[in-house]
Amino acid sequence: MYSEVFTLHSKLLKALSNPKRLEILHLLRNSELTVSSIQKMLYLPQGNLSQHLMVLREAHVVATRRKGREIYYKIAHTNFIKASDLIRELLIKQHKDNPQMKELTRNMTDLVPLTQDPVCKMRISPKTASFVTKLNGNPFYFCASGCYKKFKENKEKYLKTAQI
Ligand SMILES: [Zn+2]
């Protein structure tokens, strides 16, 4: 029985063992999202995203719900969020002497309770944002790599509408 649990555990970790899939998990921590929103936030080709979602679904990391034409994805169990937060916390500690990580965590823990992704307008907390960048001294937080990339490509446009 023990070995069976280890096998199941390693299968689950295998399903999670991809930066994009971890990003999807992180993205879904606050809300249920449709495939098209996830796609926009990650800036991934549809086929590529579908594959990642399938792996996560087969591992029962995410659950789906159909509403009309849309399929909504959510995290199947809050323990996945807890586990990923714990690992993230540990990684930040382990890499605390890395100057890049230092800057990142400093921005992540700025005392802003809730902010808005300037690209997709999702409400996010700085602690759990996937990306952060500073512009003119103001931090901007992003739900995922897609929004961060779009922001970098078109700063002027998003700066005009951003809440600071
Ligand atoms: Zn976003």
Residues whose N, C-alpha, C, O or C-beta is under 5 A from the ligand:
A	BS01	ZN	M41 D117 V119 C120 C143 A144 C147
